Amino acid sequence: MTVYAGRYAGRSAVITGGASGLGKDVAKRIVAEGGQVVLWDMNADALEAAKAEVGAAGVTAVDVSDAQAVAAAAEAAVATLGRIDVLVCSAGITGATAPVHDYPIDSWLQVVGVNLNGLFFCNRAIVPHMLANGYGRIVNVASVAGKEGNPNASAYSATKAGVIGLTKSLGKELAGKGIIANALTPATFESPILAQLPQSQVDYMRSKIPMGRLGEVHESAAMVCFMASEECSFTTASTFDTSGGRTTY
């Protein structure tokens, strides 16, 4: 891990899905670079372990699909951190692997609830705090599936396309107000979320990557940490790819 000493000095971040995978790796980097973080995740046990590993200022067990719980978590984060400069929305689920005509309705609703509604609730709850401070960086984690669509992953693909659209709208709303909002669109990378998928689906997604391999979490974390820093100052309402050549637009 390359550390840029002091890049996040005086900055505070909320990271959803922060107990594992990309969220936890981003948190480690922000703390190593002088920042403070509060981790949000549904897994309370994993949060406590991550808190110690990362050196987080605080953790909150929260279901992001619950708007009231998210609002309460945002107020708690402000109380812990003093201010919120960065929001990284990394929480997400894959849902069922099935064609549209067989897709389970309960899985569809769950994926929409976490990946799209939950991300909206998090953005909605934290943007006012950033507006009050005149500064903010928002990174919403989408996917190349939101650009290209993956067969047998309609809910995931649809929600990630929604994340891209929401972020484009939000970034334009906040342009000129000191707050930048962008989306990350990674191809499949090594992460605990892969355990939610059959191996055949993972193999399909690997086959679409010109580099011939899955990404590694540190590669996407490095991009997120640039997007969430002061260095990212003239790109908003946009997407950043870490796709091994799969998407080039």
C-alpha positions in Angstrom: 0.0 0.0 0.0 1.4 3.4 -1.1 0.8 6.0 1.6 0.6 9.7 0.8 1.5 11.1 4.1 -0.8 13.8 5.4 -3.2 13.7 2.4 -6.2 13.4 4.7 -4.8 15.4 7.6 -7.8 17.1 9.3 -10.3 15.3 7.2 -13.0 12.9 8.4 -14.8 10.2 6.5 -17.9 7.9 6.7 -17.4 4.6 4.9 -20.3 2.3 4.3 -19.6 -1.4 3.9 -16.6 -0.6 6.0 -16.2 -3.9 7.8 -14.6 -5.7 4.9 -13.4 -5.6 1.3 -13.1 -2.3 -0.5 -14.6 -0.2 2.3 -12.1 -1.5 4.9 -9.1 -1.1 2.6 -10.1 2.5 1.8 -10.5 3.2 5.6 -7.0 1.8 6.3 -5.5 4.2 3.7 -7.4 7.3 4.9 -6.3 6.6 8.5 -2.7 5.9 7.4 -2.8 9.3 5.5 -3.9 11.2 8.6 -7.7 11.1 8.5 -10.4 9.9 10.8 -13.0 7.4 9.8 -16.3 6.0 11.0 -17.3 2.7 9.6 -20.9 1.6 8.8 -21.8 -2.0 8.2 -24.6 -4.5 8.9 -22.2 -7.0 10.5 -21.7 -5.8 14.1 -19.0 -8.4 14.9 -17.0 -7.7 11.8 -17.2 -4.0 12.6 -15.6 -4.4 16.0 -12.7 -6.3 14.4 -12.4 -3.8 11.6 -12.4 -0.9 14.1 -9.3 -2.3 15.8 -7.6 -3.2 12.5 -8.2 0.1 10.8 -7.9 2.4 13.8 -11.4 3.8 13.2 -12.7 6.6 15.4 -16.1 4.9 15.6 -18.3 2.2 14.1 -22.1 1.9 13.6 -24.0 -1.2 12.8 -26.6 0.1 10.4 -28.8 -1.3 7.6 -28.5 1.3 4.9 -31.9 0.4 3.4 -33.5 1.9 6.6 -33.7 5.6 6.0 -34.3 6.5 9.7 -31.3 4.3 10.8 -29.1 6.1 8.2 -30.2 9.5 9.4 -29.4 8.5 13.0 -26.1 7.1 12.0 -25.2 10.3 10.2 -25.9 12.4 13.4 -23.8 10.0 15.4 -20.9 10.2 12.9 -20.9 14.0 13.2 -20.9 13.8 17.0 -17.9 11.4 16.8 -15.9 13.2 14.0 -16.9 16.8 14.4 -17.6 17.1 10.7 -17.9 14.9 7.7 -15.7 15.7 4.7 -15.8 12.4 2.8 -18.5 9.8 2.1 -17.6 6.5 0.5 -20.7 4.4 -0.2 -19.3 0.9 -0.6 -22.1 -1.2 0.9 -23.7 -3.5 -1.6 -25.1 -7.0 -2.3 -25.2 -9.1 -5.5 -28.6 -10.7 -5.2 -29.8 -13.8 -7.0 -28.1 -15.2 -10.1 -31.1 -15.9 -12.4 -32.6 -14.7 -15.7 -35.2 -11.9 -15.5 -38.2 -14.1 -16.0 -37.1 -16.3 -13.1 -35.7 -13.6 -10.9 -37.0 -13.8 -7.3 -39.0 -10.8 -6.4 -37.8 -10.8 -2.8 -34.2 -10.7 -4.0 -34.9 -7.9 -6.5 -36.4 -5.8 -3.7 -33.5 -6.5 -1.4 -30.9 -5.5 -3.9 -32.7 -2.3 -4.8 -33.1 -1.6 -1.1 -29.4 -1.8 -0.3 -27.6 -0.9 -3.5 -29.8 2.0 -4.7 -32.2 3.2 -2.0 -29.5 2.7 0.7 -27.0 4.7 -1.2 -29.5 7.5 -1.8 -30.3 7.5 1.9 -26.6 7.9 2.8 -26.1 10.7 0.3 -29.2 12.4 1.4 -28.3 12.3 5.1 -24.7 13.5 4.7 -24.8 16.1 2.0 -26.4 18.7 4.3 -23.4 18.5 6.6 -21.0 18.9 3.7 -23.0 21.9 2.5 -22.8 23.5 5.9 -19.0 23.2 5.8 -18.6 24.2 2.1 -16.5 21.1 1.4 -17.1 17.4 0.5 -16.0 14.5 -1.5 -18.5 11.7 -2.3 -17.6 8.4 -3.9 -20.4 6.1 -4.8 -19.3 2.6 -5.7 -21.1 1.4 -8.9 -19.9 -1.3 -11.2 -19.1 -2.0 -14.9 -22.4 -3.9 -14.7 -24.1 -0.6 -14.5 -22.6 0.4 -17.9 -22.7 -2.9 -19.7 -25.2 -5.2 -17.8 -24.3 -8.7 -16.8 -26.7 -11.5 -17.8 -28.4 -13.2 -14.9 -27.7 -10.2 -12.7 -30.5 -7.9 -13.6 -31.1 -6.4 -10.2 -27.4 -5.8 -9.6 -26.9 -4.3 -13.0 -30.0 -2.1 -12.8 -29.1 -0.7 -9.3 -25.5 0.0 -10.4 -26.8 1.9 -13.4 -29.0 3.8 -11.0 -26.0 4.7 -8.9 -24.2 6.1 -11.9 -27.3 8.2 -12.8 -27.8 9.4 -9.3 -24.2 10.4 -9.0 -24.3 12.4 -12.3 -27.3 14.3 -11.0 -25.9 14.9 -7.6 -22.5 16.0 -8.9 -24.2 18.7 -11.1 -26.4 19.8 -8.2 -23.3 20.4 -6.0 -20.9 21.7 -8.6 -19.6 25.1 -7.4 -20.5 24.4 -3.8 -17.2 22.8 -2.8 -18.6 19.3 -3.0 -17.5 16.8 -5.6 -19.4 13.6 -6.3 -18.2 10.8 -8.6 -18.8 7.1 -9.1 -16.3 4.3 -9.2 -17.1 1.6 -11.8 -14.9 -1.4 -11.1 -14.8 -4.7 -12.9 -15.0 -7.7 -10.7 -12.2 -7.7 -8.1 -11.3 -10.1 -5.3 -13.7 -9.4 -2.5 -15.9 -11.1 0.1 -18.9 -10.2 -2.1 -17.8 -12.9 -4.6 -18.9 -15.5 -2.0 -22.5 -14.5 -2.9 -22.1 -15.6 -6.5 -21.8 -19.1 -8.2 -18.3 -19.7 -9.6 -19.8 -19.8 -13.2 -20.8 -16.1 -12.8 -17.4 -15.2 -11.5 -15.8 -17.0 -14.4 -18.0 -15.2 -16.9 -17.1 -11.8 -15.5 -13.4 -12.7 -15.6 -13.7 -13.7 -19.2 -14.9 -10.2 -20.1 -11.8 -8.5 -18.7 -9.1 -7.9 -21.4 -6.3 -8.2 -18.8 -7.5 -11.7 -18.1 -7.7 -11.5 -14.4 -9.9 -10.1 -11.6 -8.9 -6.8 -10.1 -7.4 -6.6 -6.6 -9.0 -4.6 -3.9 -6.0 -2.3 -3.4 -6.3 -1.1 -7.0 -9.8 0.1 -6.6 -9.0 1.5 -3.1 -6.2 3.6 -4.5 -8.6 5.1 -7.0 -11.2 5.8 -4.4 -8.6 7.5 -2.2 -7.7 9.9 -5.0 -11.4 10.5 -5.8 -12.1 11.3 -2.1 -9.1 13.6 -1.7 -8.6 17.3 -2.3 -6.5 16.3 -5.4 -9.7 15.4 -7.2 -10.8 19.0 -7.7 -12.1 19.4 -11.3 -13.9 16.2 -12.1 -17.5 15.7 -10.8 -20.7 14.0 -11.9 -18.5 11.4 -13.6 -17.2 7.9 -13.4 -13.8 6.5 -12.8 -13.1 2.9 -14.1 -10.9 0.2 -12.6 -11.9 -2.4 -15.2 -8.8 -4.0 -16.6 -9.8 -2.6 -20.0 -13.4 -3.9 -20.0 -15.0 -0.4 -20.1 -13.3 2.4 -21.9 -15.9 5.2 -21.9 
